Amino acid sequence: MSMAWRWCLRRCAISGISSFCSKFSEIGMFFQGKESLGRDNNHLWLMVMLLSLYSLVIYGLTLKNGFVWDSNGVFVDNAQIKSFSTAIKSFFGSKFIGENFTYAGAEVKTLEYYRPLTTLFHYIEYSVFADNVFWYKFVNLILNSFVVVAAFFLVRELTQSNKLAFVSSLFYASIPARGEVVYWAYSDSHIFAALFILLALILYIKKRYVVACLVFLAGILFQEAVILLLPILITYEYSYVKFCDLNILKRLVPFSALVIIYLFVRAVFVGQIPLKDLHALGYLNLASEVVYRHIKIFFLQDNAVTIYRYDQSLFSSQILLFKVLLLFFVGGVLLYFFLKNRQMFFWLVLFFVVLPLSVVGGSYYYYAEKALYLSSLGLAVFLVFGAYRIKSNIALCSIAFLIVINSVSIVNNAAYWTDTVTYLKELVRFDPDFDIGIMQLGNEHLAQKNYEPAIDSFDKALKVRPDLGKFLQNRILSAYQARAYEKYSSKEYLESISGLENYVEKYGDHPEVFNSIGNNFFALNEYALAASYYEKALEMAPGNRLYEANLSAVRRAQHGEK
C-alpha cells in the first residue's frame, strides 16, 4: 500500500473517530443539562434503523463464509431436518445434536438438548435454502439485528430515554465476544434465546402477562437457557416495582409453572440436565474463574477464536486467590447497588445471571463466549448508565472509543470463520493442546487432499495424546497411503516410493506400506524389488490374500507369463 493511501486511511480513521466521539459528547452535554431523560419519540425509528444497519454491516463479511466444523453436521448432514416427520419427532425426545460417541478411543459426550422448535426451524431453513450457506448466515444476521433492536426497546422502557437506550444498545451490539454466536450458523438457538427473553421481558413490563407467558413458552422450546427469564423477572420486580405483595407472586407463578413443566418434560424425553459433580471448593474456584474470564473478555477477547476446555486445576483444593477475591468484590458491588440503586443492580444481575450455565453440560468444555451474547447487555447498560450518573464526557468518549475498536475487531474476526480449516488453525494456535481440534484439523486436511498438513496435524495430536497412538498412527498411515496412491495414479512412481519410504523411516515397518511400495516397483517393471516388498508384507501379515495375489502376479511377470 502506498504512503498516500496509508495517509488517506489514517486521516479517514481519525476523522471518523473524532466525529463519533463528538456525537457522544453531544449526548454527554444532554446528560449534564437540566433536561430530563424523557422518552422523546423524535428520531426513534431513525435510531432503530441505525442499530439494525450497524448490526448487519459489522457482520456483513460473514455472508461469504462457509459452514464451520459441526455446522455441517447440524444442517447438511443432519437427517433429522430433512423431512417434516423426523423434525416433528424432536417434540417427543429426539436429541438436537446426536448421541454420545467414541472418538479416537475417547468418549465424547454430547449434550442432550431438548430444542424442538430449533429443530423445526432448521427443517424450514433446509427446505428453503438446502445447502446454500449464504442464507443461513443471512438469517443469523437478521436475527441478531432483531436482538439488538429488542435490547434498545427494553432499555428504553426501563430508562425512559431514547438516547441512553441507543448508546447502550450500540455498545452492546459492538461487543466482539458476542460474535461467536453470529459467526456460527448453528448457534442460532442462542440468538433465539436472547430474543425471546428480551421480548418476554418487554411484554411483562408492559403488563401483557399472557402474551409474555406464550413468548416464554416458545422460547424455552427453542433453547433451555430461556428459563433464566424467571430470575430476571424476580430481579425486575424488586428493582423497578419496589414493593412486595401477593400480586408479584401471582405474576410469577405462571412462569414458574412453565419452568417446572418444561424440566419435567425434558427429563422424561431426554434425561436429567447433567450437573457438575464438584465439591464446594471446586464450585468456588470454578465460579471465580467464570466471573473473571467473562468480565475480562467483555472488554478484551482472549482471541478471535477460543476454546475453554476442562482443566482439573480449576477444581483443586488450592484457592485461586486473585479470582476468588474478584468474586467477593463482585458480590460486594452487587450488594452495594442492591441497597443504593436497584436499577443499576438489575443490569448487573442481567450480566451475571447467565453465567451459571457455563457449569452445566458435558465434561470436555466448561464455558464459552456464547454466554456473553445476551448477558453483555447488562454490563453495557450498567457502564453507560454509570457514565450518565457521574456526568462524565470522558467516560462516554471512552465508550465511544470502545465501540470503534470493537467494530474493527468484529470485522477482522470474520476472517477466522471462513471455513473449517481456517477456524481450526486459529483454534489450535490459541490452544495448542486441544486434541480434538488438532485431530479434526488433520481430518479436514486429509479430506481436502492436503497430505503434508494432515500428517503434521496427526503428528502433533500424537504428541498431545500418546495414549491414542494406534488410532493416530492409522490416520498418519491413511495420509501417507492416500498421497502415495495419488502419485501412483499420475505415474509418479519414484515420488510415491520416496514418500512411503519416509513413512517407514519415521514410523517403522508396515505391511500396507510394503505392499504399496511393491506396487510402484511393479509398475516400473522392477519385478525383483517388487517381489521383495510383497514378501516383506507377507512376513508381517501371513496369509493376506491381496499380498499373496500381488506376489504371484509379479513372479509370473518375472517369468514372462501373463
SELUM-813665 format. One record per residue: residue in three letters; x, y, z of N, C-alpha, C in turn. Coordinates in steps of 0.1 Angstrom, whole numbers, plus 5000, padded with zeros to 4 digits. Last residue first. Example, Ala and Ser with C-alpha at 12.3 -4.5 7.8 and 13.67 -1.06 7.14 Angstrom:
2
SER512849785071513749895071512950005079 ALA513249435078512349555078513249675078 
This chain:
562
LYS501643594815500543694817499743664829 GLU505143554821503843504819502843614821 GLY507843604825507243644812505843584810 HIS508743574849508943454840508243484827 GLN507943804861509343774861509643664851 ALA505243774861505843874852507343854851 ARG504943584881504543554867505243644857 ARG505743744902506543624898506243574884 VAL503743924903505043974900505943854896 ALA501543764910501543834897502943884893 SER502243664935502043574924502143644911 LEU502143904949503443834948503343734936 ASN499443964948500444054942501743984939 ALA498343754962498043774948499043864941 GLU499443804987499843674980499543694965 TYR498244044993499744044992500143914984 LEU495543954994495944064985497444054982 ARG495543765015495243725001495743834991 ASN497743705040496943815034496743785019 GLY499443515051498043475047497243575041 PRO501143735074501043605067499543565063 ALA502244005076500843975076500643845068 MET504944015076504344085087502844055088 GLU505543865053506143825066505443895078 LEU504144005034503643875038504243825051 ALA505844235031504444255036503844125041 LYS508144105021508144175035506744195040 GLU507044024997507443925006507543985021 TYR506744264985505544184987505844074998 TYR509444344983508544414992507244344995 SER510444154965510944164978510044234988 ALA508944214942508744084949509244084963 ALA509944464935508544444939508344324947 LEU512644384929512344474940510844464945 ALA512044224906512744174918512544254930 TYR510744404889510044294894510744234907 GLU510344684878511344634887510844514895 ASN508344804864508944684859510144634866 LEU507045004876508345044870509044924863 ALA505044864888504644954877505944994869 PHE506544744908505844654898505544744886 PHE507144964924508244894917507644804905 ASN504445014933505145114925506345044917 ASN503844774947503044814935503744914926 GLY505844794968505844684958505044714945 ILE504745004982506045024975506244914964 SER502344874991502244994982503645014974 ASN503444675007502644634996502544754986 PHE504644835027505544755018504744705006 VAL502344955037503345035031504244955022 GLU501144735048500444805038501444895030 PRO502944645068502744565056502044645045 HIS505544855080504044835080503744755067 ASP508244975101507644885091506144875092 GLY508345325112508645185113507945105102 TYR508145595111507245525120507445375120 LYS510245695095509745775106508945695116 GLU510845505076511945565083511445635096 VAL508245465065508945355072510145405081 TYR507845725054506945675065507645565073 ASN509745725034509845825045508945785057 GLU508745535018510045505025510245605036 LEU506645685008506345565016507645525024 GLY507945884993507045925004506845805013 SER509345734974510045814983509245854996 ILE507245614959508145534967508845614978 SER506245854947505345774956506245684965 GLU508345934932507846024943507045944953 LEU508445714914509545734923509245834935 TYR505945734901506245624909507445644919 GLU503845894889505045954896505445854906 LYS501445834877502645764873503945834877 SER499145914890499746004880501045954874 SER498845704908497845724897498345814886 TYR501045754925500945624917500045644905 LYS500145984937501445984929501445864920 GLU497945884950497745994941498946004932 TYR499145694967498245644956498045754946 ALA500545864984501345764975500445714964 ARG498445994997499446064989500145974979 ALA497345775010496545855000497445934991 GLN499445685026498945595016498145675005 TYR499645905044500845865035500345785023 ALA497045905055497546025048498745985038 SER497045655067496045685057496545805049 LEU499145685086499245595075498245615064 ILE497845875103499045915096499245815084 ARG495845705112495445825105496645875097 ASN497345515126496445475114496045595106 GLN498345675145499245625135498545565123 LEU496045725160496645835152497645785142 PHE495445475170494445545162495145645153 LYS497745425185497345335175496445405165 GLY497945645204498945615194498445535182 LEU496645765224495845735212496745695201 ASP498445835243497645715246496745675234 PRO499546075234500245945231499445825234 ARG498446345227497646235232498446105228 VAL500346525218499446565229498746445235 LYS501646375199502446425210501546465221 LEU499546325181500246215188501046255199 ALA498946585172498046515181498646395188 LYS501246615156501046705168500046635178 ASP500646425136501946415144501746495157 PHE498346525126498246395133499546375141 SER499446755114498446765124498346645132 ASP501246645095501746735105500746745117 ILE499446515078500446445086500946525097 ALA498046745069497346645076498246565084 PRO500046895055499446945067498646845075 GLU500546685035501546725044500946795056 TYR498046665021498546555028499646595038 ASN495246765013496446835017497246745026 LYS492846655006494046604999495246695001 GLN490646725021490946815010492246775002 ALA490846525040489646525031489846615019 LEU493146605053493146485046492046475036 HIS492246845065493346845055493346725047 GLU490346725082489946825072491046835061 ASN491946565099490946505091490446595079 GLY493546765111494146665103493146605094 LEU491546895125492246975115492946875106 GLN490846695143489846735133490546815122 MET493146685159492746575151491846605140 ILE493046945170494146905162493846785153 GLY490546925184490747025173491846995164 ILE491146735202490146705193490246805181 ASP493346865217493546735210492446715199 PHE494747145223493347105220493346985211 ASP497147245228496947115233495447065231 PRO497247505219498047405211497747265216 ASP495047735215495147625225495947505218 PHE495547905194495047965207495347855218 ARG496047735173497047835177496747885191 VAL493647595172494847525177495947615180 LEU492147815162491747745175492947675181 GLU493347855137493347965147493047905161 LYS492747605125494147655126494247765137 LEU489947605126490647515134492147555136 TYR489347815107488847825121489747735130 THR490547705084490947835089490547855104 VAL488947475081490447465083490947595089 THR486247565078486647485090488147485092 ASP486147915069485947775066486547695078 THR486048175080485748155066485448005062 TRP486648275104485448185103485148155089 TYR488548465104488948335110487748235110 ALA487448695094488348615085488748485091 ALA485948805114485248725104486148645096 ASN487648975128487448835133486748745123 ASN487349225116488549145114488448995118 VAL484849305125485049285111486249205108 ILE485449305153484349215148484549195133 SER487349515154487649375158486649275153 VAL485949735146487049695138487449545141 SER484249745168483649725155484749675145 ASN485949795190485149665189484649645175 ILE486750055183487749945184487049805183 VAL484250185186485050195173486050075173 ILE483650135212482750095201483450085188 LEU485750255226485550105227484650055215 PHE485150525220486350465215486250315215 ALA482750545235482750565220483950505214 ILE483750505260482750405255482750415240 SER485250735262485850605263485050495257 CYS483250925261484150915249484950785250 LEU482050875285481250845273482150835261 ALA484150945303483650805303482850775290 ILE484351215296485451125294485050985293 ASN481951325304482151315290483351225287 SER480051225331481451225326481451215311 LYS478051205351478051315342479551335337 ILE477550985366478651065371478851185362 ARG475350885352475150925366476351015371 TYR476450835327475450935328475350985343 ALA478050625334478650745328477750855329 GLY476150435342477050495352477750615347 PHE474950385318474150445328475050515338 VAL477150255306476650375300475850455310 LEU477450035324478550135322478050265316 PHE474949915323475449955336476550065334 VAL474849845296473849945301474449995314 ALA476849645296476949765287476049875292 LEU476049455314477249535317477349665308 GLY473749365300473649415313474849505317 LEU474649275275473749385276473749445289 SER476049045281476849165279475949285279 SER474148835280474448895293475249025292 LEU473948745253472848825260473348905272 TYR476548655248475748705238474548795243 LEU478048545268478048685268477148745257 ALA477948275263477248325275477148475275 LYS479848235243478348235240477548295251 GLU482348185251481948325249480448335247 ALA482147925275482447975262481948115261 TYR483247655297482547775294482947825281 TYR484147385296483447445308482847575306 TYR484247075278484347225278483647275291 TYR483946805286485046855278485247005279 SER481546715297482746715305484046775298 GLY478446905292479446795290480646815298 GLY476647105316476947045303477846925303 VAL477247395334476247285331476547235317 VAL478647615338479047495346478047385344 SER477447815324478847775320479247645327 LEU475247905336475047795325476447745321 PRO476048115352475947975358475747865347 LEU475748345335477048275336476948135343 VAL473348485335473548385325474848295327 VAL473648675356472648565358472848455347 PHE475348885352475848765358474948645358 PHE473849075337475149035332475548895338 LEU471649115353471449065339472749015333 VAL472849235375472349095376472149035362 LEU473349485365474449395369474049255370 TRP470749575361471649555349472849475353 PHE469849585388469149505378470049475366 PHE471549785399471649645404471049555394 MET470550015388471849975384472049825388 GLN468050005402468050005388469449955382 ARG468750025429468149895424468249895409 ASN471050155447470450185434470050055427 LYS471650065473471750205470471050245457 LEU471449785477471049875487470850015483 PHE472349695453471049645457470549735468 PHE474849805452473849865443472449815447 TYR476049645472476049795473474949855465 LEU475849385462475149425475475049575476 LEU477549405439476049375438475349415450 VAL479949455452479349555443477849535441 GLY480349215466480149345473479549455465 GLY480549045445479449025454479249155462 VAL482949145434481749155426480549135435 PHE484649065456484449205452483149235444 PHE484448795454483948855466483749005463 LEU485748765429484348715431483748785443 LEU488248865435487448935425486048895427 LEU489148665452488948805457488048885448 VAL489248455434488248455445488048585451 LYS491348555418490048535412488948525423 PHE493548555436493148675429491648665424 LEU493548275446493348395455492848515447 LEU492347995443492848085433492648225438 ILE493147755467492347865463493047955453 GLN493547415462494247535464493347655459 SER492147195455491847245468492547375471 SER491147235421492047185431491647245445 PHE489747305399488947245409489847185420 LEU491447385379490447485384489747435396 SER492947165372493547265382492547365387 GLN491547045352491346995365491947085376 ASP489747195328491047205334490947165349 TYR488047185298488147135312489547135317 ARG488647465276488547325280488547305295 TYR487647695257487947685271487647545276 ILE488647845227488147725233488547715248 THR488248105203488648045216488047915219 VAL489248345180488648215181489148145194 ALA490548575187489448585177488548455178 ASN491148585222491548555208490348565200 ASP490248705245491448635246492048605232 GLN488849035242488848895239490248835241 LEU488049275265489149235256489149085254 PHE485649315278486449425274487449395264 PHE484749055281483749165278484549285272 ILE486848915290486648905276485449005272 LYS486648985318487849015310487549015296 ILE484248885326484449025327485649065318 HIS484748615321483748685313483848835314 ARG486848555339487048535324486048615317 TYR485748605365486948675360487048665345 VAL483648415364483348555366484548635361 VAL485048175361484048215351483748365352 GLU486748165384487348165370486348215360 SER484848165404485748275404486348285390 ALA483547925399482748045398483748165397 LEU485647745404485047755390484347885389 ASN486147785431487147815422486647835408 LEU483647705441484147845444485247875434 TYR483447445433482547535427483047685429 GLY485547345448485647335434484747435427 LEU484447375474485647455470485847455455 ALA482347185472482047325474483247415470 HIS482946945445482846985459482747135460 LEU480946855417482146915423481846945438 ASP479646745391479846685404481146735410 LYS477546945372478846905375478946855389 LEU474546805356475246905365476646855369 PRO472646755329473946705336474646815343 ILE469246715334470346815330471546775337 GLN467946385327468246495336469346595330 GLY466246305295467046285307467346405315 VAL464546335274466046325271466846305284 PHE461846305283462246275269463746255267 VAL461746355311461046245305461646205292 ALA463146605313463646485320463046355314 ARG461446765298462746745293463346615299 VAL459146765314459046705300460446675295 PHE460346895337459746755338459646695324 LEU461047145327462047055332461646915333 TYR458447235319459547215309460547115314 ILE457247255344456647165334457747135323 ILE458847455356458747315362458247215352 VAL458347665339459747615341459647475346 LEU455647705342456147665329457547605330 ALA455547785369454947665365455447615351 SER456848035367457447925375456847795371 PHE455048165351456348145346457048035353 PRO452848175369452748105356454048075350 VAL453948325392453548175393453448115379 LEU454348595389455448505386455048355386 ARG451948715395452548745382453648635378 LYS451548635421450548595410451148615396 LEU453748755433453648605432452648565422 ILE452949015431454148975424454148825423 ASN450649025446450449045431451748995424 LEU451349015472450948895466450748905451 ASP454249235473452849195477452549065470 CYS456649475477456449325477454949305482 PHE458049715455457249675466456849535465 LYS459549775432460049815445459049805456 VAL459849775404458449785410458649825425 TYR462649755401461849865394460449885401 SER463649555417464449665413463649785408 TYR461949345421462449415433463449525429 GLU461249285394460149325404460749395416 TYR463749215383463049335378462049375389 THR464248975397465149095399464449225395 ILE462248825386462248845400463148965404 LEU463048825359461748885363461748915378 ILE465448675362465448815357464248885360 PRO464548425370465348515380465448655375 LEU463048375345462448375358463248455368 LEU464848365323463948475324463348495338 LEU466048125323466748235331465848355332 ILE464847975304464347965318464948065327 VAL466348005282465348095284464648085297 ALA468047785279468547905286467548005289 GLU466947595262466647585276467147705284 GLN465447715232466647685239466347695254 PHE462947675221464047705212465347675219 LEU461347635242461347525232462347555221 ILE461647875255462247755261462247635252 GLY460048035237461548055239462247935245 ALA457447955241458147935228459647945229 LEU457248045267457047905264457747875250 PHE457548325264458448245272458348105269 VAL455248385248456648405243457648325250 LEU453348315267453348245255454748255248 CYS453948505287454048365290454148285277 ALA453348745273454748725278454948575281 VAL450648715270451448715258452948685262 VAL449948745297449548625289450448605277 TYR450849005304451348885310451048755303 ARG451649285297451049185288451449045292 LYS452949485311451749415318450949325308 LYS455249575302454049645297452749575302 ILE456949385313456949525318455749605314 TYR456249175297455949165311455949305317 LEU457249255272455849235274455449235288 ILE460049265279459349385275457849375277 LEU460448985284460649085295459949215292 ALA459948875260459048835271459248935282 LEU462048985245460649015241459748985253 LEU464348885258464049025257462649065254 ILE463948605255464048665268463748815268 PHE463948595227462648565234462748605248 LEU466548675221465448745215464148715223 ALA468148475234468248625237467048695233 ALA467248245220467148255234467148405239 PHE468048305194466648295197466348305212 ILE470748295197470148425193468648425196 HIS471048035204471448135214470848275210 SER470347915180469447885192469847995203 ASP472347965162471148045162470248025174 SER474647825159474447895172473147985172 TYR475047745134474147655142473947715156 ALA476847935123475447925118474547845128 TRP478748165139478548015138477047995135 TYR478748435141479548375130479148225128 VAL477048475163476648525150477448455139 VAL478548365184477148315181476748355167 GLU480948515183480948365181479548315177 GLY480348775190480448745176480448595174 ARG480348865215479048815211479248755197 ALA482848965218482648835224481248775220 PRO482749225208483249125200482948985205 ILE480149445211480949355219481449245211 SER478349605198479749605193480649515201 ALA475849595209476049535196477449525192 TYR476449755233476049605234476349535220 PHE476650005221477749945228477649795229 LEU474050025212475150035202476349975208 SER472650025235472449915226473549915215 SER473550255248473750125254473650015244 VAL472750455229474150435232474450305238 PHE469850415230470650395218472150375220 ALA469250455257468950325251469750305238 LEU469850725259470550625267470450485262 LYS468050825240469450845238470250745246 ASN465450765251465950705238467450715236 SER464550675282465450765275465850695262 GLN463450515302462650625297463550725289 THR464650285312465350415315464550535311 LEU462950085303463350095317464050225321 GLU462450125276461350115285461750135300 ARG465050135267464250255265463050245275 VAL465849875271466549975278465750105278 LEU463949755253463949715267464649825275 PHE464749865228463349895233463249855248 PHE467349765226467049905226465749935232 ALA466849485225467649545236467349695237 ALA465549485200464849445212465549495224 VAL467849545184466649635184465749605197 VAL469349325189469849455192468749555193 VAL467649125178468049115193468549255197 PHE467549185151466349195159466649195174 SER470249135145469749275144468449295152 ASN470148855147471048935156470649085156 LEU468448795126468048765139468848845149 ILE470148875104468848945106468348925121 LEU472248705108472548845108471248915111 ASN471048455104471648485117471848635118 VAL470248475077469248465087469848505101 PHE472848475065471948595064470848595075 LYS473648215070474348325076473548455076 TYR471748085054471848055069472548165076 TRP472448185030471148225035471148195050 PHE475048085024474848225025473548265032 VAL474847805021475247855034475048005035 ASN472747605007473347735004473647805017 ASP471547355007472947365012473647505010 ALA468347465014469147345011470547365016 PHE466547675018467847705014468747585010 VAL464047545025464147665016465547685010 SER464647335040463647315030463747425020 TYR466247445059466847345050465947325038 GLU464447605073465547665066466147575056 ILE462747405083462247515074463347575066 TYR464547275100463847205089463347305079 HIS465147475118466247425109465647345097 PHE462747485131463247605124464347565114 LEU462747235143461747265133462147385125 THR464947275161464947165150463947195139 THR463847475176465047495169465247395157 LEU461747345188461447455178462647495170 PRO463047145204462247105193461947215183 ARG465347095222465147215215464247195202 TYR466946955245465546945241465147075235 TYR470146795243469346915242467846875239 GLU472546655258471146605254470246725254 LEU475746705245474646755254473346705249 THR477946435241477146545235476046585244 LYS481046325250479646345255479046465248 VAL483246095238482846235236481346245240 GLU485745885249484245905249484046055248 ALA488345785229487945865240486445895238 GLY489145655206489245585218488845665231 ALA488445835186489945805189490145745202 TYR485445875200486345935190487745915194 THR482345755206483745735209484545785197 PHE479445945215480145865207481645855211 ASN476046025223477446025227478145925218 GLU473946145195474346055205475746075210 GLY472846485188473146345185473546265197 ILE471546745188472846725182473146575179 PHE468946715198469246825189470546795181 LYS467146405201468146505205468546595194 SER463746345205464946335197465946445201 GLY461446375221462646325227463846315218 PHE459246495209459046375217460346305220 PHE459946695192459046725203458846615213 SER461246565172462046635182461246675194 LYS459446485153459746395164460546455175 ILE459446685134458446695144458646595156 ALA461546595118461746715126460746725137 THR460446365106461546355115461846475124 SER458446495091458046385100459246365110 PHE459746675074458946725084458646615095 SER463246605067461846585064461046635076 LYS465746685074465546655060464046635057 ILE466546705100465846825094465546805080 GLN467746455106466546495114465846615108 ALA470046425093468846365087467646405094 ASN472546645087471546615097470246555091 ASP474446755070474446605073473446565083 VAL473847035069474046955057473846805060 PHE473347105098472547145087472647045075 VAL474946985117473647035121472747065109 GLY477346925104476546815110475146855114 ASN478247185097477847085086476946975092 SER478847285122477647335115477247245103 ASP481247175131479947095133478747165128 TRP483047365108483147245117481747175118 VAL481247615093482447585101482147465110 PHE480247695060479947635072481247605080 GLY481848005047481247875046480747825060 ASN481348355041481948245048481248115046 LYS480048575032480848495022481548375028 LEU478948675054478048625044478748545034 THR480748805070480448655073479648595062 LEU480749065065481748985058481548835060 GLY478749185081478549155067479449065060 TYR478849265107478949115105478849085090 ILE478549535104479749485111479949335109 VAL476049555092477249595085478449525091 LEU474049475110474249405098475549425091 SER474349665130474349525134474649435121 TYR473849905116475149875122475349725125 LEU471149865109472149875099473549845104 SER469949865135469849755126470949755115 LEU470650125144471150005151471049875143 LEU469350275125470850285126471350165133 MET466650215129467250185116468850185117 VAL466450315155466150175153466850135140 MET466850585150467750515159467650365157 LEU464650645135466050655129467050585137 TRP462650605153462850505142464150515135 LEU463150835169463050695174463350595164 HIS463151105163464251025158464250885163 ASN461251175190461951235179463151135175 ASN460151095214459951005202460651055190 ASP461551105245461251185233461251085221 ARG461251025274461250945263460751015251 GLY463551225294462251185289462351105277 LEU465551285313465751185303464451135298 SER465351655315465151515320465451415309 GLU467751905314466651835307466551695312 LYS469852025323468752005333467651935326 GLY472851855312471851955312470751935322 GLN474351625310474751725320473751835321 PHE473251485289473151425302473451535313 PHE473851655268472451635271472351585285 MET476651625268476051755271474551745275 GLY476651355260477151395274476651535278 ILE475751385235474951315244475351345258 GLU477951525225476651585225475651515234 SER479851325228479951445236478651525237 PHE479051155208478951115222479051225231 LYS479851315186478351285188478151235202 SER482551315190481851445191480351415193 CYS483251055185483351105198482551235201 PHE482751055157481950965166482051015180 SER484651235148483151265146482351175156 SER486951095156486651235161485151265160 ILE486650865140486650855155486350985161 GLY486850985114485650905118485550895133 SER489351105115488151185113486951115118 ILE490950885118490950985128489751075127 ALA490350755094490050685106490050785118 CYS491150935075489750895075489350835088 ARG493850945080493051065082491551035083 ARG494550685073494750725087493950855090 LEU493950675046493150595055493350635069 CYS495750875037494350895035493550805045 TRP498250745043497850875049496350905048 ARG498050515027498050505042497650635049 TRP498050635002496850565006496850545021 ALA500650745003499550835001498250765006 MET502250525004502250615016501050705015 SER500650224992501450344990501350435003 MET500949885000500050005000500950125000 
